[in-house]
Amino acid sequence: MKSDIEIAREVSLRKIKEIATQLGIPREEVQNYGRYIAKVPLHLIDEEKIKQHNLILVTAITPTKAGIGKTTVSIGLALGLNKIGKKAIVALREPSLGPCFGMKGGAAGGGYSQVLPMENINLHFTGDFHAITSAHNMITALLDNYIYQTRNTSEGLKEIKWKRVLDVNDRSLRNIVSGLGGSANGIPTETGFDITPASEIMAILCLATDIEDLKRRIGNILLGFTYENKPFTVNDLGVAGAITVLLKDALLPNLVQTTENTAAFVHGGPFANIAHGCNSILATKMALTYGDYTITEAGFGADLGAEKFFDIKCRKAGLNPKLTVIVATAQSLKLHGGVPETQIKDPNLEGLKNGFANLDKHIENMKRFGQEVIVTFNKYATDTDEEIKLVAEHCDKIGVGFCMNNVFAEGGEGGKELAQLVVDTIEKRPSVPLQYMYEDNDSIYTKIQKVSEQIYGAASVTYTTLADKKIKQIESLGISHYPICIAKTQYSFSSDPKAYGVAKNFELKVRDIVINNGAEMIVVIMGEIMRMPGLPKDPQAKRIDIINGLIEGLS
């Protein structure tokens, strides 16, 4: 089969104003970034239309390192819905350069189910990530300058909570010392870098409701503490307006198109293993304004991405999904059924059957939120009819809708059956109003316990002395009502990335807590998860090139 990038190049792209017009967006409102990409102004969002339309979440079972194909299925479902006469729009996150040049090589879907132009989307796109990186590091520079200018005075800071970010996987930058070389170069300080998708600015951009809310949230970012133990924020620096200026264009949702020239919004890009893993509220609401059906995804497995989608994004935005689609593959089921990773492409019905426990746990979790669930089997070339039949029979046995899809190979045609099942399920058995995993007024300890025990299945939760201290700090600041955002490995329900299937009787240890006062959430770091990933032994960058003016290796 042709590569993703070869398929993408064969698509005859329509000018983005034509894509906007077919949605009902006035041509004069479209802010072009070239011929095939545009930003759309926020005043077009219509809250009344949002209430009338259907939001669908696409999530997945616990992934393998090869992924599950959620983005491909999300796009393919939108294509399938349009094929059966429904007005559907997909709303996705933007890819990060770190994974693109590290493991993935691209994150814009695959095969005949992609968002285009894929080279632009996978690389610099509209510069949103760069704007976020610049805004974050501008705050750091202004903070460092403040510390330098107030050194040896009573206005200095006792404790610094703000680091730097870069959209590159670079383990060497996790912990560094800055300000070396004498007093003219600043004050020597232990600091470090996170990857841009883990930046609080990224979370703020994805949770903000308009430009004023963006500025308010930026101003509330906690940077450190004074010698009187008072919080020191961006507002105390007096630069919230300046940082908002850097983000004013990045706040606007990006409009692109699919391989079948239907509309897609691609905006924001937090990871679900170290951040909240959802695209922007604004892009989702824009899609809901103009599409009868909006399909969005949440990063990694349902235990990470979907939980945060419901407990953070939907809670803050007042969204109520009508349906959750869980993506499964034969390879991932076999891995979670005890089959060695080197053999998961081989037929193994017993291993596949053993992997159902992982699928069932995710289904159970989604139903805890009041979600109606269907399962879609993402077909790979190595899958057998017997394997697909076995999954279908299992879903029928437990009373969950099932549909195989072949959107990778067939695009919208391969998603028509799934699309019809989605429509029928929403019409007959839509999800009930969301039931959150915890209440706003629960303590931080209670929130962590509820997610850890009920979603992950942990037997107990322990805390380092540092984490306990941070929670006491949160309580003293009066922000215990914020939702939690747990950062842990995506490869297991536990904090052990090799504990496949459904881990039992395990302990989760909270290593650290990060206060995202502007994003209004508490990041809970468990196990050995790193907020700045490293590169693999054989990075994808070795296969990315430009030959005769054409980019290669982005898939």
LINMOLIN-V483234 format. One record per helix or strand of 2 or more residues. SS is the DSSP state (hx for helix, st for strand). FROM is the first residue (numbers start at 1). TO is the last residue. Records with the same first field share a line. If there is no record, write none. Layout:
# LINMOLIN-V483234
SS: FROM-TO ; FROM-TO
This chain:
# LINMOLIN-V483234
hx: 4-10 ; 16-23 ; 27-29 ; 42-44 ; 47-52 ; 70-83 ; 97-102 ; 118-122 ; 128-149 ; 171-173 ; 183-185 ; 196-198 ; 200-207 ; 211-219 ; 234-237 ; 240-247 ; 281-290 ; 302-317 ; 330-336 ; 341-343 ; 349-354 ; 356-368 ; 385-397 ; 407-429 ; 444-456 ; 465-477 ; 540-543
st: 30-32 ; 38-40 ; 54-60 ; 88-92 ; 109-110 ; 113-116 ; 157-160 ; 164-166 ; 176-178 ; 189-191 ; 193-195 ; 222-226 ; 231-233 ; 253-258 ; 263-266 ; 293-298 ; 323-328 ; 373-378 ; 401-405 ; 460-463 ; 483-487 ; 507-516 ; 521-526 ; 545-547 ; 550-552
